[in-house]
């Protein structure tokens, strides 16, 4: 599966390859297509998630000392 995001300037859309996993253990590859506002929102959410992960890792590191 191609993993790089692509951006179509004419359509003003980003396309992100994703693999969707279903409850019946099957999966399919598809594209998550986002307009600029959706892309900006996803970026903010991912930045928050990454910051939460960093904080939790720091807490675990301090607790294990």
N, C-alpha and C positions, 0 to 999 in steps of 0.2 A: 504494500500500500504506500502510495506517495504521501509523504508526511509534511511537505512544505505548504504553507499558506500561499494563496495567490490572490492578487487584487486586480480586478477589471475596472480600469479608470472610466471607461465609457458607461458601464452599467452601475458604477459607484458601489461595487459589492466586493467583499472579501469572501473567499471560499476556503474552508478549512476541512481537510479530509478527516473523517472520524470513523470509528468502528463502534457500532451500536450492538450491545449485548442484550438479548432477550431473556426472560425468565425461564424459557424452555431450553436454555443453554445453546441456542443458535445465535448467530451474529451476522451482521451485514455491514459492508463498507458503503459510506455515503459521504455527501458534502454538507457541512454546516455553512449556509450562505447568510452573510450578515451585511446589512447596510451600514453606513458610517456611524450612525447613532448606536446601533446594536453592537458594533465592534468596540466603540468607546466604552460602553457599559460593561461588556465582557472583560475588557482590559482592566477596568477598575475592580471588578470582582476577582479576577485572577491575582491582581496585585495584593488585595486584601487577604486572599487565601495564602499567598506566598508569605506575607508578613506574619500571619497566624502560625504558619508552619515554622518559620524562623524562631518565633517566640517560644513555641513549644519545644523545639530542639534545644534552645538555650536553657530552658527550665530543666529539661531532662539531663543535660550536661552538668548543670550546677547540682542537681539532686544526686548524681552518681559520684560526686567528689567526696 
